[in-house]
C-alpha cells in the first residue's frame, strides 16, 4: 500500500488553486515554490499574517496600488 499526500496552494482572495507537491508528507515549502514559479505571490497583511495570491488577484492588487 502507498500513501501520497498532495499539498496544493489556494488563493486567499478568490479561491483559485494550483497543484503544488506530492509526497509521503505535507510539503508547503515545495508547493509554494512551485506556485511562485507560476506567478503566485505571498503578501504580508496587517496583524502579521501572510496570504497566498494567484496571478489574477496579484495583477488586480498591483493595478489598485498604482491607482492610489
Backbone torsions as a table, in degrees:
resi	resn	phi	psi	omega
1	UNK	NA	142.0	177.4
2	UNK	-126.9	144.0	175.2
3	UNK	-122.2	131.3	177.2
4	UNK	-124.9	128.9	178.8
5	UNK	-100.9	130.5	176.8
6	UNK	-99.5	127.6	176.4
7	UNK	-114.2	109.4	-178.8
8	UNK	-108.1	161.9	177.9
9	UNK	-113.5	129.8	178.9
10	UNK	-112.3	140.4	176.3
11	UNK	-70.6	127.8	-179.2
12	UNK	-77.4	-6.1	179.3
13	UNK	-100.6	-42.7	-174.5
14	UNK	-120.7	-12.4	179.7
15	UNK	90.4	-3.8	175.2
16	UNK	-57.1	153.7	-179.9
17	UNK	-142.3	161.7	175.9
18	UNK	-133.1	137.2	176.0
19	UNK	-64.9	129.9	-174.6
20	UNK	-102.2	-83.2	-172.0
21	UNK	-139.3	149.7	174.9
22	UNK	-116.1	145.5	176.3
23	UNK	173.8	-178.8	-178.6
24	UNK	-77.1	-12.8	178.2
25	UNK	-136.7	159.3	175.5
26	UNK	-59.3	144.5	-176.2
27	UNK	-138.9	73.6	-178.9
28	UNK	-62.1	-39.6	-178.5
29	UNK	-62.2	-45.8	179.0
30	UNK	-65.6	-39.3	179.2
31	UNK	-65.4	-43.7	179.6
32	UNK	-69.0	-33.0	177.2
33	UNK	-62.9	-43.7	178.4
34	UNK	-66.4	-41.6	178.7
35	UNK	-61.1	-44.8	-179.9
36	UNK	-61.5	-39.4	178.6
37	UNK	-65.2	-19.8	179.3
38	UNK	-104.5	20.8	173.0
39	UNK	92.8	5.9	177.9
40	UNK	-79.3	163.0	-176.7
41	UNK	-138.2	157.5	171.1
42	UNK	-118.7	133.3	-179.6
43	UNK	-125.1	141.9	174.1
44	UNK	-83.8	136.5	179.4
45	UNK	-119.0	164.7	-179.8
46	UNK	-57.1	145.7	-177.3
47	UNK	91.6	0.2	175.9
48	UNK	87.6	4.3	179.8
49	UNK	-81.2	168.1	177.5
50	UNK	-130.0	137.3	177.5
51	UNK	-121.7	151.3	174.8
52	UNK	-97.1	136.5	-175.5
53	UNK	-128.9	129.4	178.5
54	UNK	-72.9	165.1	-178.9
55	UNK	-57.9	-37.7	179.9
56	UNK	-64.6	-46.6	179.1
57	UNK	-70.0	-34.0	176.9
58	UNK	-62.2	-42.8	178.8
59	UNK	-61.5	-45.3	178.8
60	UNK	-61.8	-43.4	179.6
61	UNK	-65.7	-40.6	180.0
62	UNK	-64.5	-39.4	176.9
63	UNK	-64.6	-41.0	178.0
64	UNK	-63.9	-38.2	179.2
65	UNK	-66.8	-36.4	-178.9
66	UNK	-73.8	-28.1	-178.7
67	UNK	-73.2	-23.8	-176.4
68	UNK	-73.9	NA	NA
